[in-house]
Amino acid sequence: MLVSIARHAGSEPGLDTQFAVCFDGRFRNELEASGAAVHCLGAVRARNPFGVRRARRVLAGILDLEEIDVVICHSSWPLAIFGAAVKSSGRRLVLWQHAPNGGASWLEGWARQSRPELVIFNSEYTARTAKGIHASARRAVLHCPVTLHAVSDHLSASERAAVRADFDTRPDDVVIVQVSRLEEWKGHALHLHALSRMRDVDGWVCWMVGGAQRPAEERFFEKLRTLHSSGDRGSRSIPRTARRRSASPRGSGYSLPAKHQGRGFRHYLRRGAVRRVARRCDGPWRCD
C-alpha cells in the first residue's frame, strides 16, 4: 500500500510524502525506486533501549530539517517507538491501524502512551477491535483501492498472454487472486476448502500470491500442504512441482525449477488440484 502511495504521489497536488524506515530490504528499495524520499532511522529492537533512543534522535533531526506537518505511524510498533519523539517535535500524530488490535499486550500499552489525533482503520472490523483505545482521537475507516493502471498500461496483449502461459493459465480462464501474507488468519484454508467445491467446474484458476517469510508462515504452509495432500476437506491431492530443500534461508523453503529461481513463490488451485509454481511478486498483474 505504501509503495502504491509513493508511486502515485504526484496525483495529489500540494501533497509531499516522505517515508522513514528502520530496516533495509525490498520495501525500502521499492520506495526508493518509485522516486520517494526515504529516510533510514537505523535498525530498532524494542529490547534495546539505546537503539530506540538513537533512532528517536535521528527522527527528531529529520523533523527539525524537513517541513513536515503530519507523521503517520503504521501500526502500534512504530507508534510505541516513535510516538513520543513526534509529539515532542510538535508535529501532528496519526495512527494507521492495518490489523486488529492485539489486546492488553506490553506493546499496545506502550503505544497508548502516545495519543494520536486521528486513528485510521483499514476496516470496520479492525475499528471494532480497538473500541475504547485512543478514545479521545478522531476515528475513520478507509478502504484503500488497489490501482492497476501503472501495470496494465505497460502490459501488452502478448505480455499478458506470456504471463498466463508461464503460470499454466489459459487465455480465457477466470483468475481468482488472493494476495496476502501466508498467515493462518488470512483465510487460505477456508479459501481452498471453498474452491475445492468447484473442482468439477471448468474455466477458472486461483492464484495465491505471497510466500512464507517467517518460521510460523513456513509451518502454516506445511500445514496447508499436508491438509490438501491428504485429500482432506474434499480437496484432491497436490501435484508436487517442487522438492523440499534440506535447508533454506528465508522464502518458500522449496527449490524451484531453474527458470523460476530468484522469483517469489505462488500457490494456485485449478479445479480442486493445488500446485506450487513461482511468480514475480513486484506488482499485481491485470488478469481480467
C-alpha positions in Angstrom: 0.0 0.0 0.0 2.8 2.4 0.9 4.6 1.7 -2.3 1.4 2.5 -4.2 1.1 5.8 -2.4 4.7 6.6 -3.3 4.2 5.7 -6.9 1.2 7.9 -7.2 2.4 10.8 -5.0 2.0 13.3 -7.9 -1.7 12.6 -8.2 -2.5 14.9 -5.3 -1.2 18.5 -5.9 0.4 20.1 -2.9 0.9 16.8 -1.0 4.6 16.0 -0.3 5.0 12.5 1.1 8.2 11.2 2.7 8.9 7.8 4.3 11.0 6.7 7.2 12.1 3.0 7.6 14.1 1.2 10.2 15.4 -1.7 8.1 16.9 -2.2 4.7 15.3 -4.6 2.3 12.8 -4.9 -0.6 10.3 -2.4 0.9 12.9 0.3 1.1 14.3 -0.5 -2.3 10.8 -0.3 -3.9 10.1 3.1 -2.2 13.4 4.5 -3.5 12.8 3.1 -7.0 9.5 5.0 -7.0 11.3 8.2 -6.5 10.1 8.8 -3.0 12.3 10.4 -0.3 13.2 7.7 2.1 14.9 8.3 5.5 16.6 5.4 7.3 16.3 5.6 11.1 18.5 2.6 11.8 17.7 -0.9 13.0 15.5 -0.8 16.1 14.7 -3.5 18.6 12.3 -2.8 21.5 14.6 -4.8 23.7 17.5 -2.4 23.1 16.7 1.0 24.7 19.9 2.6 23.4 18.9 1.7 19.8 15.4 3.1 20.4 16.9 6.3 21.8 19.3 6.6 18.9 16.5 6.1 16.3 14.3 8.7 18.0 17.2 11.2 17.8 17.5 10.6 14.1 13.8 11.1 13.5 13.8 14.3 15.6 16.7 15.6 13.5 14.7 14.8 10.3 11.6 16.6 11.6 13.8 19.7 12.5 15.1 19.9 9.0 12.0 18.9 6.9 8.8 20.8 6.6 6.6 18.0 7.7 3.1 18.7 9.1 1.8 15.2 9.9 3.5 12.0 10.9 1.6 8.8 10.3 2.6 5.6 12.2 1.5 2.4 10.5 0.5 0.1 13.4 1.3 0.1 17.1 5.0 -0.8 16.9 6.2 2.5 15.3 3.7 4.4 17.4 5.3 2.9 20.5 8.8 3.5 19.3 8.5 7.0 17.8 5.2 8.5 19.0 6.9 10.3 21.9 9.5 11.8 19.5 6.8 13.0 17.1 4.8 14.6 20.0 7.9 16.3 21.3 8.5 17.9 17.9 5.1 19.5 17.9 4.0 17.6 14.7 0.5 16.2 14.4 0.4 12.4 15.1 -1.8 9.9 13.2 -2.1 6.1 13.7 -3.0 4.0 10.7 -4.2 0.6 12.1 -3.9 -2.2 9.5 -4.7 -5.2 11.7 -7.0 -6.0 14.6 -5.8 -4.7 18.0 -3.6 -7.1 19.8 -5.3 -6.6 23.2 -3.6 -6.0 26.5 0.0 -6.7 25.3 3.0 -4.7 26.5 3.4 -3.2 23.0 -0.2 -1.9 23.0 0.3 -0.5 26.4 3.4 1.3 25.3 1.7 2.6 22.2 -1.1 4.1 24.2 1.3 6.4 25.9 1.4 8.4 22.7 -2.1 9.6 21.8 -2.7 10.3 18.2 -5.1 13.0 16.9 -6.6 10.6 14.4 -6.8 6.8 14.1 -7.4 5.4 10.6 -8.6 1.8 10.3 -8.5 -0.5 7.3 -11.9 -2.0 8.1 -14.9 -1.7 10.4 -13.8 -5.0 12.0 -10.4 -3.6 12.9 -12.1 -0.5 14.3 -14.4 -2.6 16.5 -11.4 -4.5 18.0 -9.9 -1.1 19.0 -13.0 0.2 20.7 -12.1 2.3 23.7 -8.4 2.6 22.7 -7.3 6.2 21.9 -10.8 7.2 22.8 -10.1 10.9 22.5 -8.8 10.6 18.9 -10.9 11.1 15.9 -11.6 7.8 14.0 -12.0 7.0 10.4 -12.3 3.8 8.3 -10.5 3.9 4.9 -10.7 1.1 2.4 -7.7 1.6 0.1 -8.2 0.8 -3.6 -5.5 -1.1 -5.5 -4.5 0.8 -8.6 -3.6 -1.3 -11.5 -3.1 1.4 -14.1 0.6 1.6 -13.6 1.0 -2.1 -14.5 -1.8 -2.6 -17.1 -0.7 0.5 -19.1 2.6 -1.2 -19.8 1.3 -4.8 -20.3 0.6 -5.5 -23.9 -1.6 -8.3 -25.1 1.4 -10.5 -25.9 2.9 -9.9 -22.5 -0.4 -10.7 -20.8 -0.6 -14.0 -22.8 3.0 -14.8 -21.8 2.3 -14.3 -18.1 -0.7 -16.6 -18.3 1.2 -19.2 -20.2 4.1 -19.1 -17.7 1.6 -19.9 -14.9 -0.3 -22.5 -16.9 -3.3 -20.3 -17.1 -5.4 -20.4 -20.3 -6.3 -17.1 -22.1 -10.0 -17.4 -21.3 -9.7 -18.6 -17.7 -11.2 -16.6 -14.9 -8.5 -15.8 -12.4 -9.3 -15.6 -8.6 -6.4 -14.0 -6.7 -5.7 -13.9 -3.0 -2.7 -11.6 -2.2 -1.7 -11.8 1.5 0.9 -12.9 3.9 0.9 -16.7 4.5 -0.7 -16.4 7.9 -3.5 -18.7 9.2 -6.0 -15.9 10.0 -5.8 -14.6 6.4 -8.2 -17.5 5.4 -6.1 -19.6 3.0 -7.5 -22.9 4.3 -11.1 -21.7 4.1 -10.5 -20.3 0.6 -9.0 -23.6 -0.6 -11.9 -25.5 1.0 -14.4 -23.3 -0.7 -12.7 -23.7 -4.1 -12.5 -27.5 -3.7 -16.3 -27.5 -4.0 -15.8 -26.1 -7.6 -13.4 -28.9 -8.6 -15.9 -30.1 -11.3 -16.3 -26.6 -12.7 -14.0 -25.7 -15.6 -12.7 -22.4 -16.7 -11.1 -20.9 -13.6 -7.8 -20.8 -11.7 -6.8 -19.4 -8.3 -3.5 -17.7 -7.7 -2.5 -17.4 -4.1 0.3 -14.8 -4.0 2.6 -14.4 -1.1 5.3 -16.8 0.1 6.3 -17.8 3.6 8.8 -15.3 5.1 8.8 -16.3 8.8 9.1 -19.6 10.6 5.4 -19.5 11.6 4.5 -19.0 8.0 6.7 -21.9 7.0 4.8 -24.1 9.5 1.5 -22.9 8.2 2.5 -23.6 4.7 3.4 -27.2 5.7 0.0 -27.5 7.4 -1.8 -26.4 4.2 0.3 -28.7 2.1 -0.4 -31.7 4.4 -4.0 -30.9 4.7 -4.6 -30.8 0.9 -2.2 -33.5 0.1 -4.1 -35.9 2.3 -7.3 -35.1 0.4 -8.9 -33.6 3.5 -12.0 -31.4 3.1 -12.8 -32.6 -0.3 -9.6 -31.5 -1.9 -7.7 -33.6 -4.4 -4.1 -34.4 -3.9 -1.4 -31.8 -4.7 0.9 -32.5 -7.6 4.4 -32.0 -6.4 6.1 -29.4 -8.7 8.8 -28.5 -6.2 11.0 -30.6 -4.0 11.9 -29.9 -0.3 15.3 -28.4 0.4 17.3 -29.8 3.3 17.9 -26.3 4.5 16.9 -22.9 3.3 17.1 -19.3 4.5 14.0 -17.1 4.1 11.4 -17.7 1.4 9.3 -20.6 0.5 11.6 -23.3 1.7 11.3 -25.1 -1.7 13.7 -25.3 -4.5 12.2 -24.3 -7.9 12.8 -25.2 -11.5 15.7 -23.2 -12.9 13.6 -20.7 -14.9 11.9 -19.7 -11.6 14.9 -19.3 -9.4 15.0 -15.9 -7.8 11.3 -15.2 -8.1 8.6 -15.1 -5.5 6.5 -18.1 -4.5 2.9 -18.7 -5.6 0.4 -21.4 -4.9 -2.6 -21.9 -7.1 -5.5 -24.3 -7.3 -7.2 -25.3 -10.5 -10.4 -27.3 -10.4 -9.5 -28.8 -7.0 -5.8 -29.6 -7.5 -3.3 -27.4 -5.8 0.0 -26.8 -7.5 3.0 -24.7 -6.5 4.7 -22.6 -9.0 6.7 -19.3 -8.9 5.5 -15.9 -9.9 7.0 -12.4 -9.8 5.8 -10.5 -6.8 6.9 -7.0 -7.7 3.4 -5.9 -8.6 -0.1 -7.1 -9.5 -0.9 -8.4 -13.0 -4.1 -7.5 -14.6 -5.7 -10.8 -15.4 -9.3 -9.9 -16.4 
